Amino acid sequence: QIQLAESGGDLVQPGRSLTLSCAVSGAVASISAMRWYRQCPGKTRELVAEIVIGTSTDYGDFVKGRFTIFRDIDKKSTTLRMSNLQPEDTAVYYCNVDRRGRAYWGQGTQVTVSS
């Protein structure tokens, strides 16, 4: 089993930066991918960023170089650094990992970008 706990969501002004963190516990050794998703108000959940362990890093088209995903070498955490946030980035951000063909999700953390 895997447990995920996001933190770092906040209310920020447009143009500011924010870092989200996700603590991962349980059988982390077999995790094959770590991701961040978001769900904007009234929209479906979308991929923000992913790290496929030992393979690649990828981002949603809307990121446009503003966000960076990191992970600890032991896969016990993943971090999403976000810069130049805009009101359209307002969403609940979710941490997600894959382990042996199964996806695990955190509860989400709210990011609100508003002046």
C-alpha positions as CSV (number, residue, x, y, z in Angstrom):
1,Q,0.0,0.0,0.0
2,I,1.0,3.6,-0.6
3,Q,-0.1,6.7,1.2
4,L,0.2,10.2,-0.2
5,A,-0.1,13.5,1.6
6,E,0.1,16.8,-0.2
7,S,0.9,20.1,1.4
8,G,1.8,23.7,0.5
9,G,-1.4,24.9,-1.1
10,D,-2.2,28.6,-0.4
11,L,-3.7,31.8,-1.7
12,V,-1.2,33.7,-3.7
13,Q,-1.2,36.8,-5.9
14,P,-0.7,36.6,-9.7
15,G,3.0,36.4,-10.7
16,R,4.1,34.8,-7.4
17,S,5.6,31.4,-6.8
18,L,4.5,28.4,-4.7
19,T,6.0,25.0,-3.9
20,L,3.8,22.0,-3.3
21,S,5.1,18.9,-1.6
22,C,3.9,15.3,-1.4
23,A,5.0,12.9,1.3
24,V,4.9,9.3,0.1
25,S,4.9,6.4,2.5
26,G,4.5,2.6,2.3
27,A,6.0,0.3,-0.4
28,V,7.8,3.1,-2.2
29,A,10.6,1.0,-3.7
30,S,8.3,-0.3,-6.5
31,I,7.0,3.1,-7.5
32,S,7.4,3.5,-11.3
33,A,6.1,7.1,-11.8
34,M,5.3,10.2,-9.7
35,R,2.9,12.8,-11.0
36,W,1.0,16.0,-10.1
37,Y,-2.5,16.5,-11.5
38,R,-4.8,19.4,-11.0
39,Q,-8.5,20.0,-11.2
40,C,-9.6,23.6,-12.0
41,P,-13.1,24.7,-11.1
42,G,-15.6,23.2,-13.5
43,K,-13.0,21.2,-15.4
44,T,-11.7,17.7,-15.5
45,R,-8.5,16.6,-13.8
46,E,-5.4,17.2,-16.0
47,L,-1.8,16.2,-15.8
48,V,0.5,18.9,-14.6
49,A,3.9,17.1,-14.5
50,E,5.3,13.6,-14.3
51,I,8.5,11.8,-13.6
52,V,8.7,8.3,-15.0
53,I,11.4,6.8,-12.9
54,G,14.6,6.3,-14.8
55,T,13.0,7.4,-18.1
56,S,11.5,10.9,-18.6
57,T,10.0,14.0,-17.2
58,D,7.0,15.6,-18.9
59,Y,4.7,18.6,-18.4
60,G,1.2,19.7,-19.5
61,D,1.2,22.1,-22.4
62,F,-0.1,24.9,-20.2
63,V,2.9,24.8,-17.9
64,K,5.1,26.6,-20.5
65,G,8.3,26.4,-18.4
66,R,6.8,27.8,-15.2
67,F,6.7,24.6,-13.2
68,T,9.3,22.0,-12.2
69,I,8.8,18.6,-10.7
70,F,11.3,17.0,-8.4
71,R,11.5,13.7,-6.5
72,D,13.7,12.4,-3.7
73,I,16.1,9.6,-4.7
74,D,14.3,7.3,-2.3
75,K,10.8,8.2,-3.8
76,K,9.5,9.2,-0.4
77,S,8.6,12.7,-1.7
78,T,7.9,14.7,-4.8
79,T,7.8,18.5,-5.1
80,L,6.2,20.8,-7.6
81,R,7.8,24.2,-7.8
82,M,5.5,26.7,-9.5
83,S,6.4,30.2,-10.7
84,N,4.6,33.1,-12.3
85,L,1.2,31.7,-11.2
86,Q,-1.9,33.0,-12.9
87,P,-5.5,33.0,-11.9
88,E,-6.1,30.1,-14.3
89,D,-3.8,28.0,-12.2
90,T,-6.3,28.1,-9.5
91,A,-7.1,24.4,-8.8
92,V,-6.9,21.5,-6.4
93,Y,-3.5,19.9,-7.0
94,Y,-3.2,16.2,-6.5
95,C,-0.2,13.9,-6.0
96,N,-0.3,10.6,-7.9
97,V,2.1,7.6,-8.1
98,D,2.0,4.4,-10.0
99,R,3.1,1.1,-8.3
100,R,2.8,-2.2,-10.0
101,G,0.0,-1.1,-12.3
102,R,-2.1,0.6,-9.7
103,A,-2.5,4.3,-9.2
104,Y,-2.5,6.0,-5.8
105,W,-3.9,9.5,-5.1
106,G,-3.5,12.0,-2.3
107,Q,-6.4,14.1,-1.0
108,G,-5.3,17.2,-2.8
109,T,-4.2,20.7,-1.8
110,Q,-5.9,23.9,-2.8
111,V,-4.0,26.6,-4.8
112,T,-5.8,29.9,-5.3
113,V,-4.3,32.6,-7.4
114,S,-6.0,35.9,-6.9
115,S,-5.2,39.6,-6.4
